[in-house]
């Protein structure tokens, strides 16, 4: 049987307060460092007001967001870097508190459907009037945080008075940064198989590298030539071959108007994964997909997602 707690004087007061409040949050709120946007704006209730550091739940005091009446409704935060998110806290307004009911909290790196196709952290069943509720996201990694209210009510709106994101910068492998024809790239110095390299680029940057012209290839050749002693013999790029045909394509969705293959093999005898030589002639060639190599990522986030979807049984 548990013994009853006993205490005396001021020590008891401090101990009881600690039990009620709990320890301090281990992470800092990183939301104010990001950029907010939303599906529409009503009555000057702009998206940035949900990350202004003010939890005031009174809408008329001017520190809450509000979308226009209609469908759909979403609010999005773009963080300045990739974060491993522990939890998200949302402060609801005082009047019309049910307007946030059944909204989804989404975290990820895709801007497809305005970011509303990203993985789900939680569904907001309800938040009390003027209340703040926390939702645990179990270390989900992403750069975009969405609050998405699909709904069916044509008179519905989405209102947030404050959204806080608690997490830490995601740990990344060492990289070599460069610019190729105006596009930012990183050569990631971590050995992964082709599919894991693709997911790594999509989780932390944008996609595996595509090379769209001879000029881009020559600039990429120069980057690899300088860094060659520090690289694997080949690096993965976004080359992929259709399994039932001999056609190669870029996973980023870019057109393949330029190629620089080492050899034109019969497609049935080749691997469907492509890489680039980091020495000698810097040819492209098919390589066993399970080879563990360094790889090259495009880092610029695109406004519209036109990448080729890729699925793996090892990826949830």
For each residue, the residues with C-beta under 8 A, 3 or more apart:
1:
2:
3:
4:
5:
6:
7: 11 12 15 16
8: 11 12
9: 12 13
10: 13 14
11: 7 8 14 15
12: 7 8 9 15 16
13: 9 10 16 17
14: 10 11 17 18
15: 7 11 12 18 19
16: 7 12 13 19 20
17: 13 14 20 21
18: 14 15 21 22 23
19: 15 16 22
20: 16 17
21: 17 18
22: 18 19
23: 18
24:
25: 87 166
26: 86 166
27: 30 86 166 167 168
28: 166
29: 32 164 165 166
30: 27 33 34 79 83 165 166 167
31: 34 51 77 79 145 163 164 165
32: 29 51 52 53
33: 30 79 80
34: 30 31 51 77 78 79 80 145 165
35: 48 77 78
36: 46 47 48 50 51 65 75 76 77 78
37: 47 75 76 78
38: 41 46 47 65 67 73 74 75 76 158
39: 67 68 72 73 74 75 114 158
40: 67 68 70 73
41: 38 44 45 46 47 65 66 67 68
42: 45 66 67 68 69 157
43: 66
44: 41 62
45: 41 42 49 59 62 64 65 66 159
46: 36 38 41 49 65
47: 36 37 38 41 50 65 75 76
48: 35 36 51 52
49: 45 46 52 54 62 63 64 65 161
50: 36 47 64 65 75 77 160 161 162 163
51: 31 32 34 36 48 77 162 163
52: 32 48 49 63 162
53: 32 162
54: 49 63 161 162
55: 91 132 161 162
56: 61 63 64 161
57: 64 91 92 93 94 129 130 131 161
58: 61 63 64 93 94
59: 45 64 66 93 94 95 96 159 161
60:
61: 56 58 64
62: 44 45 49
63: 49 52 54 56 58 161 162
64: 45 49 50 56 57 58 59 61 93 159 160 161
65: 36 38 41 45 46 47 49 50 75 158 159 160 161
66: 41 42 43 45 59 157 158 159
67: 38 39 40 41 42 70 73 75 157 158 159
68: 39 40 41 42 157
69: 42 154 155 156 157
70: 40 67 154
71: 150 151 152 153 154 156
72: 39 116 148 149 150 151
73: 38 39 40 67 103 148 149 151 156 157 158
74: 38 39 114 115 116 146 147 148 149 158
75: 36 37 38 39 47 50 65 67 146 147 158 160 163
76: 36 37 38 47 114 115 144 145 146 147
77: 31 34 35 36 50 51 144 145 146 163 165
78: 34 35 36 37 143 144
79: 30 31 33 34 82 83 142 143 144 145 165
80: 33 34
81: 143 169 170
82: 79 109 141 142 143 169 170 172 203 204
83: 30 79 141 142 143 165 167 168 169 170
84: 139 140 141 167 168 169 170 171
85: 88 107 121 137 139 140 141 142 145 165 166 167
86: 26 27 136 137 138 139 166 167 168
87: 25 134 135 136 137 166 167
88: 85 105 121 122 134 135 137 145 163 164 165 166
89: 132 133 134 135 162 163 164 166
90: 100 105 124 127 132 133 135 147 160 162 163 164
91: 55 57 127 130 131 132 160 161 162 163
92: 57 97 100 127 128 129 130 131 132 133 159 160 161
93: 57 58 59 64 96 97 99 129 130 159 161
94: 57 58 59 97 129 130
95: 59 129
96: 59 93 99 159
97: 92 93 94 100 126 127 128 129 130 131
98: 101 126
99: 93 96 156 157 158 159
100: 90 92 97 103 124 126 127 147 149 158 159 160
101: 98 124 125 126
102: 123 124 125 149 151
103: 73 100 123 124 147 148 149 158
104: 120 122 123 124 146 147 148 149 150
105: 88 90 120 121 122 123 124 135 137 145 146 147
106: 115 116 117 118 119 120 121 144 145 146 147 148
107: 85 118 119 121 137 140 141 142 144 145 146
108: 115 117 118 119 140 142 143 144
109: 82 118 142 143 144 202 203 204 301
110: 115 117 118 144 305
111: 114 115 144 301 302 303 304 305
112: 115 117 305
113: 116 117
114: 39 74 76 111 146
115: 74 76 106 108 110 111 112 118 144 146
116: 72 74 106 113 146 148
117: 106 108 110 112 113
118: 106 107 108 109 110 115 142 144 146
119: 106 107 108 140 142
120: 104 105 106 123
121: 85 88 105 106 107 135 136 137 138 140
122: 88 104 105 135 136 137
123: 102 103 104 105 120
124: 90 100 101 102 103 104 105 127 133 135 147
125: 101 102
126: 97 98 100 101
127: 90 91 92 97 100 124 131 132 133
128: 92 97 131 133
129: 57 92 93 94 95 97
130: 57 91 92 93 94 97
131: 57 91 92 97 127 128
132: 55 89 90 91 92 127 162
133: 89 90 92 124 127 128
134: 87 88 89
135: 87 88 89 90 105 121 122 124
136: 86 87 121 122
137: 85 86 87 88 105 107 121 122 140 167
138: 86 121
139: 84 85 86 167
140: 84 85 107 108 119 121 137
141: 82 83 84 85 107 170 203 204
142: 79 82 83 85 107 108 109 118 119 145
143: 78 79 81 82 83 108 109 301
144: 76 77 78 79 106 107 108 109 110 111 115 118
145: 31 34 76 77 79 85 88 105 106 107 142 163 165
146: 74 75 76 77 104 105 106 107 114 115 116 118
147: 74 75 76 90 100 103 104 105 106 124 158 160 163
148: 72 73 74 103 104 106 116
149: 72 73 74 100 102 103 104 156 158
150: 71 72 104
151: 71 72 73 102 156
152: 71
153: 71 156
154: 69 70 71
155: 69
156: 69 71 73 99 149 151 153
157: 42 66 67 68 69 73 99
158: 38 39 65 66 67 73 74 75 99 100 103 147 149
159: 45 59 64 65 66 67 92 93 96 99 100
160: 50 64 65 75 90 91 92 100 147 163
161: 49 50 54 55 56 57 59 63 64 65 91 92 93
162: 50 51 52 53 54 55 63 89 90 91 132
163: 31 50 51 75 77 88 89 90 91 145 147 160
164: 29 31 88 89 90
165: 29 30 31 34 77 79 83 85 88 145
166: 25 26 27 28 29 30 85 86 87 88 89
167: 27 30 83 84 85 86 87 137 139
168: 27 83 84 86
169: 81 82 83 84
170: 81 82 83 84 141 204
171: 84
172: 82 175 188 204
173: 188 189 190
174: 188 189 190
175: 172 186 187 188 189
176: 186 187 189 223 227 230
177: 184 185 186
178: 184 185 186 187 223
179: 182 183 184 185
180: 183 185 216 219 220 223
181: 213 215 216 219
182: 179
183: 179 180 216 298 300
184: 177 178 179 298 299 300
185: 177 178 179 180 209 220 223 296 297 298 299
186: 175 176 177 178 205 296 297 299
187: 175 176 178 223 224 227 231 235 294 295 296
188: 172 173 174 175 197 200 201 294 295 296 297
189: 173 174 175 176 230 231 294
190: 173 174 200 294 295
191: 232 292 293 294
192: 196 197 200 236 292 293 295
193: 196 197 289 290 291 292
194: 197 198 236 273 275 287 289 290 291
195: 198 199 289 310 312 314 315
196: 192 193 199 200
197: 188 192 193 194 200 201 208 236 293 295
198: 194 195 201 202 207 208 236 238 251 310
199: 195 196 202 203 312 315
200: 188 190 192 196 197 203 204 295 297
201: 188 197 198 204 205 206 207 208 295 297 298
202: 109 198 199 205 206 207 307
203: 82 109 141 199 200
204: 82 109 141 170 172 200 201 297
205: 186 201 202 297 298 299
206: 201 202 252 297 298 299 300 301 302
207: 198 201 202 210 238 251 252 297 298 307
208: 197 198 201 236 237 238 251 252 295 296 297 298
209: 185 220 237 238 252 295 296 297 298
210: 207 237 238 250 251 252 254 298
211: 216 217 220 237 258 260 276
212: 216 250 254 255 256 257 258
213: 181 216 217 257 258
214: 217 218 258
215: 181 218 219
216: 180 181 183 211 212 213 219 220 258
217: 211 213 214 220 221 258 260 282
218: 214 215 221 222
219: 180 181 215 216 222 223
220: 180 185 209 211 216 217 223 224 276 282 296
221: 217 218 224 225 282
222: 218 219 225 226
223: 176 178 180 185 187 219 220 226 227
224: 187 220 221 227 228 231 235 276 278 282
225: 221 222 228 282
226: 222 223
227: 176 187 223 224 230 231 278
228: 224 225 231 278 279
229:
230: 176 189 227
231: 187 189 224 227 228 235 278 294
232: 191 235 278 293 294
233: 277 278 279
234: 275 276 277 278 285 287 291 293
235: 187 224 231 232 275 276 278 293 294 295 296
236: 192 194 197 198 208 273 274 275 287 293 294 295 296
237: 208 209 210 211 274 275 276 284 295 296
238: 198 207 208 209 210 250 251 252 274
239: 248 249 250 251 273 274 275 284 286
240: 248 249 250 251 272 273 274 308 310
241: 245 246 247 248 249 267 270 271 272 273 274 286
242: 245 246 247 248 249 272
243: 272
244:
245: 241 242 267
246: 241 242 267
247: 241 242
248: 239 240 241 242 256 259 274
249: 239 240 241 242 256 308
250: 210 212 238 239 240 253 254 255 256 308
251: 198 207 208 210 238 239 240 307 308 310
252: 206 207 208 209 210 238 298 306 307 308
253: 250 306 307 308
254: 210 212 250
255: 212 250
256: 212 248 249 250 259
257: 212 213
258: 211 212 213 214 216 217
259: 248 256 284
260: 211 217 282 283 284
261: 264 283 284 285
262: 277 281 283 284 285
263: 285
264: 261
265: 269 270 286
266: 269 270
267: 241 245 246 270
268:
269: 265 266
270: 241 265 266 267 286
271: 241 286 287 288 289
272: 240 241 242 243 286 289
273: 194 236 239 240 241 286 287 288 289
274: 236 237 238 239 240 241 248 284 285 286 287
275: 194 234 235 236 237 239 284 285 287 291 293
276: 211 220 224 234 235 237 282 283 284 285 296
277: 233 234 262 280 281 282 283 284 285
278: 224 227 228 231 232 233 234 235 282
279: 228 233 282
280: 277 283
281: 262 277
282: 217 220 221 224 225 260 276 277 278 279
283: 260 261 262 276 277 280
284: 237 239 259 260 261 262 274 275 276 277
285: 234 261 262 263 274 275 276 277
286: 239 241 265 270 271 272 273 274
287: 194 234 236 271 273 274 275 291 293
288: 271 273 291
289: 193 194 195 271 272 273
290: 193 194
291: 193 194 234 275 287 288
292: 191 192 193
293: 191 192 197 232 234 235 236 275 287
294: 187 188 189 190 191 231 232 235 236
295: 187 188 190 192 197 200 201 208 209 235 236 237
296: 185 186 187 188 208 209 220 235 236 237 276
297: 185 186 188 200 201 204 205 206 207 208 209
298: 183 184 185 201 205 206 207 208 209 210 252
299: 184 185 186 205 206
300: 183 184 206
301: 109 111 143 206
302: 111 206 305 306
303: 111
304: 111
305: 110 111 112 302
306: 252 253 302
307: 202 207 251 252 253
308: 240 249 250 251 252 253
309:
310: 195 198 240 251
311: 315
312: 195 199 315
313:
314: 195
315: 195 199 311 312
316:
